[in-house]
Amino acid sequence: MLPLTERDKNILRIVVKDYINTGEPVGSRTVAKESNINLCPATIRNVMADLEDMSLLHQPHTSAGRIPTEKGLRLYVDTLLDRQELSFPEQEEIKGTYEACRADISQLMRGTCRILSAFSHYTGIVMAPPLQETIFKQIEFIRIKCNQVLVIFVTTSGLVQNRVVEMEEDLSQDELGKITQYLNDVLIGLTLREVRERIVEEMRREKVVYDELLQKTLQLGGEAVEAQEERDLYIEGQTKILDEPAFADVERMKELFKAFEEKSVLVKLLDRSMKAQGVQILFGSECGVTGIEGCSLITSTYGHPGRFLGILGVIGPMRMNYSRIIPVVDYTAKLLTDILKAEWGNL
């Protein structure tokens, strides 16, 4: 693709901004009225045709104006976007909203999700910190039925996880009580990752001398920790995106909601975005997730370089107001980082 002239960039910028505002194809007369480049509609049409040849614009049908392609949106966001900053009142409003959702990590994550949805008017999404990096406080085992145990895992940040573990051997509640006491005594203050390492070390060291109950303790403790691998994903405001004309089609709406329900797929997508620091934007097909091809995903990591804890963001139509929503996502991620550090020492 040939380098764009300033005239090309100005016209592309106007087309994208007008399309974001109206959702309608943008014609040359509209560009002429809104630009200060003093070009006649015929010249603007020629430039728009050139931008179409570069795959930056698309003409839905012969008599229509142009709309930006994914490639055009990518160029606009990467090089032409006039990014706004959140005003002081907006920042204070987000901070104030956080005050009601800081009791524990689960509530904080849900609150963050609601904030993103409320301030973007689209779907908020938050992937919680990995449980492997949270600090162990307490574990409890409850016998459900033969060979099946409920594990209740509590971290110092207030996060509670419940998992059901299948056992090869049936254990009585009395035995489970002794196991609970032992693990709570020796594992408190460790991260889950360190808990796993300690259990493996204990099993290796004690493999000759440990008694039968200690063997069961380490086995059950190891299986309980293995069960904590999942990343919690929070989603709020799924229906807000349906206000967009692009999702008026029933089949397209079904595909979108199916994508929201398949959290494991979204987790993989967010894991991919976590590899990069700061705000990232994926357009449509770049997401690689069936059902959200017509959407954009704006994300930002939270935590600190070298120890990112999770990722949050907004899913909306490709004609989102990027200059408005990018600062919302960025500020929320920084604020969440500060809260985690102040109240839980980054967990």
C-alpha positions as CSV (number, residue, x, y, z in Angstrom):
1,M,0.0,0.0,0.0
2,L,1.3,3.5,-1.0
3,P,1.9,6.0,1.9
4,L,-1.2,8.1,2.6
5,T,-1.0,11.8,2.0
6,E,-2.3,14.2,4.6
7,R,-5.4,14.7,2.4
8,D,-6.0,11.0,2.3
9,K,-5.6,10.8,6.1
10,N,-8.0,13.7,6.7
11,I,-10.7,12.2,4.5
12,L,-10.3,8.7,6.1
13,R,-10.5,10.3,9.5
14,I,-13.7,12.1,8.6
15,V,-15.3,9.0,7.1
16,V,-14.5,6.8,10.1
17,K,-15.7,9.4,12.7
18,D,-18.9,10.1,10.8
19,Y,-19.6,6.3,10.4
20,I,-19.0,5.8,14.1
21,N,-21.5,8.6,14.9
22,T,-24.2,7.5,12.5
23,G,-23.7,3.9,11.5
24,E,-24.5,4.9,7.9
25,P,-22.2,5.0,4.8
26,V,-20.5,8.4,4.4
27,G,-20.8,10.3,1.1
28,S,-18.5,12.8,-0.5
29,R,-20.8,15.7,0.2
30,T,-20.8,14.9,3.9
31,V,-17.0,14.9,3.9
32,A,-16.9,18.2,2.0
33,K,-19.2,19.8,4.6
34,E,-17.2,18.5,7.5
35,S,-13.7,19.0,6.2
36,N,-11.6,22.2,6.0
37,I,-9.6,21.0,3.1
38,N,-11.6,22.9,0.5
39,L,-12.1,20.1,-2.0
40,C,-15.1,19.6,-4.2
41,P,-17.2,16.5,-3.8
42,A,-15.9,15.1,-7.1
43,T,-12.2,15.2,-5.9
44,I,-13.2,13.7,-2.6
45,R,-15.0,10.9,-4.4
46,N,-11.8,10.2,-6.3
47,V,-9.8,10.1,-3.0
48,M,-12.4,7.8,-1.4
49,A,-12.2,5.5,-4.5
50,D,-8.4,5.4,-4.0
51,L,-8.9,4.5,-0.3
52,E,-11.3,1.8,-1.4
53,D,-8.6,0.4,-3.7
54,M,-6.3,0.3,-0.7
55,S,-8.9,-1.8,1.1
56,L,-9.4,1.0,3.7
57,L,-13.0,1.8,2.7
58,H,-15.8,-0.2,1.4
59,Q,-18.8,0.8,-0.7
60,P,-21.9,-1.4,0.3
61,H,-23.5,-0.7,-3.1
62,T,-23.0,1.5,-6.1
63,S,-25.1,4.5,-5.1
64,A,-24.0,4.5,-1.4
65,G,-21.2,6.3,0.4
66,R,-18.3,4.4,2.0
67,I,-17.8,2.7,5.3
68,P,-14.4,1.8,6.9
69,T,-13.1,-1.8,6.6
70,E,-11.3,-3.5,9.5
71,K,-8.0,-2.5,7.8
72,G,-9.3,1.1,7.7
73,L,-10.3,1.0,11.4
74,R,-6.9,-0.4,12.3
75,L,-5.1,2.4,10.6
76,Y,-7.5,5.0,12.1
77,V,-7.0,3.7,15.7
78,D,-3.3,3.2,15.4
79,T,-2.3,6.5,13.7
80,L,-5.3,8.9,13.3
81,L,-7.3,8.6,16.5
82,D,-7.7,11.8,18.6
83,R,-7.9,10.1,22.0
84,Q,-9.8,11.9,24.7
85,E,-8.9,11.9,28.4
86,L,-11.5,11.3,31.1
87,S,-12.5,14.5,32.8
88,F,-11.8,14.8,36.6
89,P,-15.6,14.4,37.3
90,E,-15.7,11.2,35.3
91,Q,-12.6,9.8,37.1
92,E,-14.2,10.7,40.4
93,E,-17.5,9.0,39.4
94,I,-15.6,5.8,38.6
95,K,-13.7,5.9,41.9
96,G,-17.0,6.5,43.7
97,T,-18.6,3.5,42.0
98,Y,-15.7,1.4,43.2
99,E,-16.3,2.2,46.9
100,A,-19.4,-0.1,47.0
101,C,-17.6,-3.1,45.6
102,R,-14.3,-3.6,47.5
103,A,-15.3,-6.2,50.1
104,D,-13.5,-9.1,48.5
105,I,-11.9,-10.0,45.2
106,S,-15.1,-11.5,43.7
107,Q,-17.1,-8.4,44.4
108,L,-14.3,-6.2,43.1
109,M,-14.2,-8.1,39.8
110,R,-17.9,-8.0,39.4
111,G,-18.0,-4.3,40.2
112,T,-15.2,-3.6,37.7
113,C,-17.2,-5.4,35.1
114,R,-20.3,-3.3,35.8
115,I,-18.3,-0.1,35.7
116,L,-16.9,-1.0,32.3
117,S,-20.3,-1.8,30.9
118,A,-22.0,1.3,32.5
119,F,-19.4,3.8,31.2
120,S,-19.0,2.2,27.8
121,H,-22.6,1.3,27.3
122,Y,-21.5,-2.0,25.9
123,T,-20.4,-5.4,27.4
124,G,-17.8,-5.3,30.2
125,I,-15.5,-8.3,30.6
126,V,-12.9,-9.0,33.3
127,M,-10.6,-12.0,33.8
128,A,-9.8,-12.4,37.5
129,P,-6.3,-12.9,38.9
130,P,-5.0,-16.4,38.6
131,L,-5.8,-18.3,41.8
132,Q,-2.3,-19.8,41.6
133,E,-0.9,-16.4,42.7
134,T,-3.3,-15.8,45.6
135,I,-2.3,-16.3,49.2
136,F,-3.7,-19.4,51.0
137,K,-5.7,-18.7,54.2
138,Q,-7.9,-21.7,54.8
139,I,-9.1,-24.9,53.2
140,E,-11.9,-27.2,54.3
141,F,-13.0,-30.6,53.0
142,I,-16.6,-31.8,53.3
143,R,-17.7,-35.3,52.4
144,I,-20.5,-35.2,49.9
145,K,-20.9,-38.9,49.2
146,C,-18.7,-42.0,48.7
147,N,-15.4,-41.0,46.9
148,Q,-16.6,-37.4,46.4
149,V,-15.3,-34.4,48.5
150,L,-16.3,-30.7,48.4
151,V,-13.2,-28.5,48.7
152,I,-13.8,-24.9,50.0
153,F,-10.7,-22.8,49.4
154,V,-10.3,-19.3,51.0
155,T,-7.6,-16.8,50.2
156,T,-6.4,-13.8,52.3
157,S,-8.1,-11.5,49.7
158,G,-11.5,-13.0,50.5
159,L,-11.8,-15.1,47.4
160,V,-13.7,-18.3,48.0
161,Q,-13.6,-21.2,45.6
162,N,-15.7,-24.3,45.7
163,R,-14.6,-27.4,43.8
164,V,-15.7,-31.1,43.9
165,V,-12.9,-33.6,43.9
166,E,-13.3,-37.3,43.0
167,M,-11.3,-39.6,45.3
168,E,-10.1,-43.1,44.5
169,E,-10.7,-44.0,48.2
170,D,-13.6,-43.1,50.4
171,L,-12.7,-40.9,53.4
172,S,-14.8,-40.3,56.5
173,Q,-15.6,-36.7,57.6
174,D,-13.4,-37.4,60.7
175,E,-10.4,-38.1,58.4
176,L,-11.2,-35.1,56.3
177,G,-11.3,-33.0,59.5
178,K,-7.7,-34.1,60.4
179,I,-6.6,-33.5,56.8
180,T,-8.1,-30.0,57.0
181,Q,-6.3,-29.2,60.2
182,Y,-2.9,-30.4,58.9
183,L,-3.0,-28.5,55.7
184,N,-4.2,-25.3,57.4
185,D,-1.3,-25.5,59.8
186,V,1.5,-26.1,57.2
187,L,0.3,-24.1,54.2
188,I,-1.0,-20.8,55.5
189,G,0.6,-17.7,54.0
190,L,1.8,-19.5,50.8
191,T,0.5,-18.8,47.3
192,L,-1.3,-21.6,45.7
193,R,1.7,-22.1,43.4
194,E,3.8,-22.5,46.5
195,V,1.2,-24.7,48.1
196,R,1.5,-27.1,45.2
197,E,5.3,-27.0,45.3
198,R,5.3,-27.7,49.1
199,I,2.9,-30.7,48.7
200,V,5.1,-32.2,46.0
201,E,8.2,-31.6,48.1
202,E,6.5,-33.2,51.2
203,M,5.4,-36.2,49.1
204,R,8.9,-36.7,47.8
205,R,10.5,-36.4,51.2
206,E,8.0,-38.5,53.1
207,K,7.4,-41.2,50.5
208,V,9.1,-43.8,52.6
209,V,8.1,-42.8,56.2
210,Y,4.7,-41.1,56.0
211,D,1.7,-42.9,57.6
212,E,-1.5,-43.7,55.7
213,L,-3.4,-40.6,56.8
214,L,-0.5,-38.3,55.8
215,Q,-0.4,-40.0,52.4
216,K,-4.1,-39.3,52.0
217,T,-3.7,-35.8,53.2
218,L,-1.0,-34.9,50.6
219,Q,-2.9,-36.7,47.9
220,L,-6.1,-34.8,48.6
221,G,-4.3,-31.5,49.0
222,G,-2.6,-32.0,45.7
223,E,-5.8,-32.8,43.9
224,A,-7.5,-29.8,45.6
225,V,-4.8,-27.5,44.3
226,E,-5.0,-29.0,40.8
227,A,-8.7,-28.2,40.8
228,Q,-8.0,-24.5,41.2
229,E,-6.5,-24.0,37.8
230,E,-9.6,-22.2,36.2
231,R,-9.6,-18.5,35.7
232,D,-12.8,-16.8,36.7
233,L,-14.3,-14.7,33.9
234,Y,-16.9,-12.0,34.6
235,I,-19.2,-10.6,31.9
236,E,-21.8,-7.8,32.3
237,G,-24.1,-5.9,29.9
238,Q,-24.4,-8.5,27.2
239,T,-27.7,-7.2,26.1
240,K,-26.5,-3.6,25.6
241,I,-24.8,-4.5,22.4
242,L,-28.1,-5.6,20.9
243,D,-29.2,-1.9,20.6
244,E,-26.8,-1.7,17.7
245,P,-28.5,-2.1,14.2
246,A,-25.7,-4.5,13.2
247,F,-27.1,-7.0,15.6
248,A,-30.7,-6.7,14.7
249,D,-30.4,-10.0,12.8
250,V,-31.7,-12.8,15.0
251,E,-29.1,-15.4,13.8
252,R,-26.3,-13.0,14.4
253,M,-27.6,-12.2,17.8
254,K,-27.7,-16.0,18.7
255,E,-24.1,-16.4,17.5
256,L,-23.0,-13.5,19.7
257,F,-24.7,-14.8,22.8
258,K,-23.3,-18.3,22.2
259,A,-19.8,-16.7,22.1
260,F,-20.5,-15.0,25.5
261,E,-21.5,-18.4,27.0
262,E,-18.4,-20.2,25.8
263,K,-16.2,-18.6,28.5
264,S,-13.3,-21.0,27.9
265,V,-12.9,-19.5,24.3
266,L,-13.0,-16.0,25.6
267,V,-10.4,-16.9,28.3
268,K,-8.1,-18.1,25.6
269,L,-8.6,-14.8,23.6
270,L,-7.9,-12.7,26.7
271,D,-4.9,-14.8,27.6
272,R,-3.5,-14.0,24.1
273,S,-4.1,-10.3,24.7
274,M,-2.3,-10.5,28.1
275,K,1.0,-11.0,26.4
276,A,1.1,-7.4,25.5
277,Q,1.3,-4.5,28.0
278,G,-1.4,-1.8,28.2
279,V,-4.4,-1.2,25.9
280,Q,-4.9,-3.5,23.0
281,I,-7.6,-3.4,20.3
282,L,-8.8,-6.4,18.2
283,F,-11.2,-5.9,15.3
284,G,-13.7,-8.5,14.2
285,S,-11.9,-11.4,12.5
286,E,-8.7,-10.6,14.4
287,C,-10.4,-12.0,17.5
288,G,-10.7,-15.4,15.9
289,V,-13.9,-16.2,17.8
290,T,-17.0,-17.3,16.0
291,G,-19.9,-15.0,16.8
292,I,-18.0,-11.8,17.5
293,E,-16.6,-11.2,14.0
294,G,-18.7,-8.0,13.9
295,C,-17.3,-6.7,17.2
296,S,-14.3,-5.0,18.5
297,L,-12.5,-5.9,21.8
298,I,-10.7,-3.2,23.7
299,T,-8.6,-4.6,26.6
300,S,-6.0,-3.6,29.1
301,T,-3.9,-5.6,31.5
302,Y,-3.9,-4.8,35.2
303,G,-1.2,-5.4,37.7
304,H,2.4,-4.3,37.2
305,P,5.0,-5.1,34.5
306,G,6.5,-8.4,35.2
307,R,3.4,-9.4,37.3
308,F,0.2,-8.8,35.3
309,L,-2.6,-10.2,37.3
310,G,-5.4,-10.2,34.8
311,I,-7.1,-8.4,31.9
312,L,-10.3,-6.4,31.5
313,G,-12.0,-4.7,28.6
314,V,-15.1,-3.9,26.6
315,I,-16.7,-5.8,23.7
316,G,-18.8,-3.7,21.4
317,P,-19.6,-3.1,17.7
318,M,-16.8,-2.1,15.4
319,R,-18.2,1.4,15.2
320,M,-17.5,2.0,18.8
321,N,-16.4,5.5,19.9
322,Y,-12.8,4.5,20.4
323,S,-11.6,7.9,21.5
324,R,-14.1,7.7,24.4
325,I,-13.9,4.0,25.4
326,I,-10.1,3.5,25.3
327,P,-9.6,6.0,28.1
328,V,-12.4,4.3,30.2
329,V,-10.7,0.9,29.8
330,D,-7.2,2.3,30.5
331,Y,-8.2,4.3,33.6
332,T,-10.2,1.4,35.0
333,A,-7.2,-0.9,34.7
334,K,-4.9,1.5,36.4
335,L,-7.4,2.2,39.2
336,L,-8.0,-1.6,39.7
337,T,-4.2,-2.1,39.9
338,D,-4.0,0.6,42.6
339,I,-6.8,-0.9,44.6
340,L,-5.3,-4.4,44.5
341,K,-1.9,-3.1,45.7
342,A,-3.4,-0.9,48.4
343,E,-5.8,-3.4,49.9
344,W,-4.3,-6.8,49.2
345,G,-0.7,-6.1,48.3
346,N,-1.3,-7.4,44.8
347,L,-2.8,-10.5,46.4
